Amino acid sequence: MQTVNKIAMFLVLLGLPVLAQTPARIKLQAELDDLSTNLKGFQRQQQVLYVQADSLAKDIQRRKQQTPSLLQERGLDAALRFSQTLADSLQTLQGREQRLDFALRQKAEALLKILNDDIARLVKQGEALKRDKNFSPREQIARELQQCREWQRRCQAWLEQPPPPIIIYQVEAQPDDTPETLRRKADFLRDQSDRLRREVNRLETKITGIRDETQMRQRVADFAEDLSLLDPNREGVASPSSGDANAPALSPERSSKDFAELSNPSAAQLPVYQNWPAQLGELSFDELERWRRQLERQKKQRQTQADSLMKRAVEIEKQIGQPARAKPVREKR
């Protein structure tokens, strides 16, 4: 404890801020641990139900191929009801998984921003202490940097994971469905359609963010180019296309990723984000365009699925109130 106090006093004398884990950072780390544990639990429960649903589907198919009898019909009806129960349970679990995953990603992005700021300050403190012969403060900063980068890697791993898929359950109207059953099936399809439409809105928000970022960078680039044309010899101003390796921070391509690679040599070898990055500033113009095209494709696919599900729901709702069709009678041999 005395060593920590001495380090803090030394940093204060140097005019550097004393960095420690803030309550917000500690709170986010604890919440992310809990969310990750709960999310894995829901995923394990879903896997168990998937196995049961697959086995039940095979049993239903086998029963449908058997010679009809009163006993067989009762067994088939029971299997169909259980199948619907499993589908309802899977839908509930999937909804919880979606909400947990969304919360985890939000908190991971928030923590990543805090960590990026903390790492930047720690690197500056380490640079200021390079000439100091006392290694204790530098070791303390190194340990803190290691902890920050470990959590940084965890946050990046969570964000790189693909989001839970929205599973489309096949629901069809049967000739002997009651109005209540038809209504449940239509509501089920509408719920899936609504979830897909919410996903479409989320994707549209991200696409809008990319467009805004691209336009902002283009305005900065145009401004820098105008200044360079007015005064080509002006120091500190360079066009993005000038090719000057020492271009200042006015260049729109400079971002927090540049600092990350300087402060962490291994950062340049990190895998490219497979999912939405924590900050758009970490992406180049080309990466932004690739992301925009990918999100546009996902949006179109989700929109098509949502429209198809809504159409099926409307078709089932039209059958409510219509007389049930008679079951085909098999000839006795």
SULGIVEN-V864133 format. One record per residue. N is the residue number from 1. RES is the residue in three letters. PHI is phi in whole degrees, 0 to 359 (* if undefined). OMEGA is omega in degrees with one decimal (NA if undefined). Layout:
N RES PHI OMEGA
N RES PHI OMEGA
This chain:
1 MET * 179.0
2 GLN 295 179.0
3 THR 298 179.1
4 VAL 298 179.5
5 ASN 295 178.4
6 LYS 296 178.4
7 ILE 298 -179.7
8 ALA 299 179.7
9 MET 295 179.5
10 PHE 296 179.7
11 LEU 293 178.3
12 VAL 296 179.0
13 LEU 296 177.5
14 LEU 283 -178.2
15 GLY 82 -178.9
16 LEU 258 179.3
17 PRO 290 176.4
18 VAL 277 -175.2
19 LEU 256 174.5
20 ALA 215 179.7
21 GLN 295 179.8
22 THR 283 176.6
23 PRO 303 179.7
24 ALA 297 179.7
25 ARG 293 179.0
26 ILE 298 -179.5
27 LYS 296 -179.8
28 LEU 296 179.7
29 GLN 297 178.9
30 ALA 294 -179.9
31 GLU 295 179.2
32 LEU 293 176.1
33 ASP 299 179.8
34 ASP 295 -179.7
35 LEU 297 180.0
36 SER 296 178.7
37 THR 295 179.7
38 ASN 296 -179.5
39 LEU 296 177.9
40 LYS 296 178.0
41 GLY 296 177.5
42 PHE 297 -179.9
43 GLN 293 176.6
44 ARG 294 177.9
45 GLN 299 179.0
46 GLN 296 179.6
47 GLN 299 178.1
48 VAL 297 -179.9
49 LEU 292 177.6
50 TYR 299 179.4
51 VAL 297 178.7
52 GLN 297 -178.9
53 ALA 295 178.6
54 ASP 296 179.1
55 SER 296 -179.7
56 LEU 293 178.9
57 ALA 298 177.3
58 LYS 294 179.0
59 ASP 295 178.7
60 ILE 296 178.7
61 GLN 298 179.0
62 ARG 294 -179.3
63 ARG 295 -179.7
64 LYS 295 -178.4
65 GLN 273 -179.4
66 GLN 278 176.9
67 THR 297 -175.8
68 PRO 294 174.3
69 SER 208 -179.0
70 LEU 299 -179.3
71 LEU 293 -179.9
72 GLN 295 179.8
73 GLU 295 177.9
74 ARG 295 178.5
75 GLY 296 179.0
76 LEU 293 178.2
77 ASP 299 179.1
78 ALA 296 179.4
79 ALA 295 179.1
80 LEU 294 178.1
81 ARG 295 178.7
82 PHE 295 177.5
83 SER 298 177.9
84 GLN 294 177.5
85 THR 297 177.8
86 LEU 297 179.5
87 ALA 297 177.8
88 ASP 297 179.7
89 SER 295 178.6
90 LEU 296 178.7
91 GLN 296 178.9
92 THR 297 179.3
93 LEU 297 -179.9
94 GLN 296 176.9
95 GLY 298 178.0
96 ARG 294 178.9
97 GLU 298 179.0
98 GLN 299 -178.6
99 ARG 293 178.4
100 LEU 296 -179.7
101 ASP 297 179.0
102 PHE 297 179.8
103 ALA 296 -180.0
104 LEU 298 -179.2
105 ARG 293 178.0
106 GLN 300 -177.7
107 LYS 289 177.2
108 ALA 296 177.1
109 GLU 295 179.6
110 ALA 296 179.8
111 LEU 293 -179.1
112 LEU 298 177.5
113 LYS 295 177.8
114 ILE 297 -178.8
115 LEU 296 178.8
116 ASN 300 177.8
117 ASP 293 -179.9
118 ASP 296 179.7
119 ILE 296 178.9
120 ALA 299 179.9
121 ARG 292 179.8
122 LEU 296 178.5
123 VAL 297 177.8
124 LYS 297 178.3
125 GLN 295 178.0
126 GLY 297 177.9
127 GLU 297 -178.8
128 ALA 292 -176.7
129 LEU 262 -175.1
130 LYS 298 -176.0
131 ARG 275 -179.2
132 ASP 283 -178.5
133 LYS 282 178.2
134 ASN 279 -174.7
135 PHE 277 -175.6
136 SER 301 179.0
137 PRO 298 -179.2
138 ARG 292 177.6
139 GLU 294 178.2
140 GLN 298 178.4
141 ILE 295 179.5
142 ALA 297 178.1
143 ARG 295 179.3
144 GLU 295 177.1
145 LEU 297 179.6
146 GLN 298 178.3
147 GLN 296 179.7
148 CYS 298 -177.4
149 ARG 289 176.2
150 GLU 295 177.3
151 TRP 292 176.0
152 GLN 299 178.5
153 ARG 295 179.2
154 ARG 296 178.7
155 CYS 297 179.1
156 GLN 296 178.8
157 ALA 296 177.7
158 TRP 297 -177.9
159 LEU 287 -179.7
160 GLU 282 -179.7
161 GLN 292 176.6
162 PRO 295 179.6
163 PRO 294 178.9
164 PRO 303 179.5
165 PRO 291 174.0
166 ILE 271 -174.5
167 ILE 282 179.5
168 ILE 263 179.3
169 TYR 276 179.6
170 GLN 280 179.6
171 VAL 237 -179.6
172 GLU 234 176.1
173 ALA 284 178.6
174 GLN 255 -177.5
175 PRO 303 -175.8
176 ASP 261 179.3
177 ASP 292 175.4
178 THR 281 176.8
179 PRO 305 178.9
180 GLU 295 179.0
181 THR 295 178.4
182 LEU 299 -179.6
183 ARG 294 178.1
184 ARG 298 -179.8
185 LYS 294 178.6
186 ALA 295 178.0
187 ASP 297 179.1
188 PHE 299 -179.9
189 LEU 293 178.1
190 ARG 297 179.7
191 ASP 296 177.6
192 GLN 297 178.8
193 SER 297 179.5
194 ASP 296 179.4
195 ARG 296 177.7
196 LEU 293 179.0
197 ARG 293 175.1
198 ARG 296 176.3
199 GLU 295 177.0
200 VAL 299 179.0
201 ASN 296 178.7
202 ARG 296 178.6
203 LEU 295 179.4
204 GLU 297 177.2
205 THR 298 178.9
206 LYS 293 178.6
207 ILE 298 177.6
208 THR 298 177.4
209 GLY 299 178.2
210 ILE 295 179.4
211 ARG 298 179.5
212 ASP 297 179.5
213 GLU 297 -179.9
214 THR 297 179.9
215 GLN 296 179.3
216 MET 297 179.5
217 ARG 295 -179.7
218 GLN 295 177.7
219 ARG 296 177.5
220 VAL 297 180.0
221 ALA 296 179.1
222 ASP 296 179.7
223 PHE 296 179.6
224 ALA 296 -180.0
225 GLU 293 178.0
226 ASP 299 179.5
227 LEU 296 -179.0
228 SER 292 178.2
229 LEU 289 179.0
230 LEU 291 -178.3
231 ASP 215 -176.5
232 PRO 301 -177.9
233 ASN 269 -177.6
234 ARG 295 -179.3
235 GLU 285 175.7
236 GLY 84 178.3
237 VAL 234 -179.7
238 ALA 216 176.8
239 SER 285 178.7
240 PRO 300 -178.4
241 SER 261 -176.2
242 SER 288 177.4
243 GLY 82 -179.9
244 ASP 286 -177.3
245 ALA 292 -178.8
246 ASN 260 -178.8
247 ALA 300 -177.5
248 PRO 284 -173.7
249 ALA 291 177.0
250 LEU 292 -179.9
251 SER 298 -176.9
252 PRO 291 -178.6
253 GLU 278 -180.0
254 ARG 284 -176.7
255 SER 208 178.9
256 SER 295 179.7
257 LYS 293 178.3
258 ASP 300 180.0
259 PHE 294 -178.7
260 ALA 299 -178.9
261 GLU 289 179.0
262 LEU 287 -176.9
263 SER 278 -179.2
264 ASN 222 -174.8
265 PRO 304 -178.0
266 SER 281 -176.6
267 ALA 296 -178.5
268 ALA 294 -179.4
269 GLN 266 179.7
270 LEU 294 179.6
271 PRO 296 176.8
272 VAL 295 -179.5
273 TYR 307 174.3
274 GLN 273 178.3
275 ASN 233 -174.3
276 TRP 301 -179.2
277 PRO 288 -178.7
278 ALA 291 -177.8
279 GLN 222 177.3
280 LEU 294 178.8
281 GLY 297 179.6
282 GLU 279 -175.2
283 LEU 256 174.8
284 SER 279 177.5
285 PHE 301 -178.6
286 ASP 296 179.2
287 GLU 294 177.1
288 LEU 298 -179.5
289 GLU 293 177.7
290 ARG 297 178.1
291 TRP 297 -179.1
292 ARG 298 180.0
293 ARG 295 -179.9
294 GLN 296 -179.9
295 LEU 293 177.2
296 GLU 296 178.1
297 ARG 296 178.9
298 GLN 298 179.8
299 LYS 298 -179.7
300 LYS 297 179.6
301 GLN 296 -179.7
302 ARG 296 -179.7
303 GLN 296 178.7
304 THR 296 178.8
305 GLN 296 -179.8
306 ALA 298 179.4
307 ASP 296 -179.8
308 SER 296 179.4
309 LEU 295 179.0
310 MET 296 178.3
311 LYS 297 178.7
312 ARG 294 178.9
313 ALA 296 179.4
314 VAL 295 179.5
315 GLU 296 178.5
316 ILE 292 179.9
317 GLU 297 178.8
318 LYS 294 -179.0
319 GLN 279 178.6
320 ILE 291 -178.4
321 GLY 96 176.4
322 GLN 277 178.5
323 PRO 296 179.9
324 ALA 294 178.1
325 ARG 284 -179.4
326 ALA 290 177.3
327 LYS 290 176.8
328 PRO 294 -179.0
329 VAL 267 179.4
330 ARG 277 178.3
331 GLU 285 177.1
332 LYS 280 178.7
333 ARG 264 NA
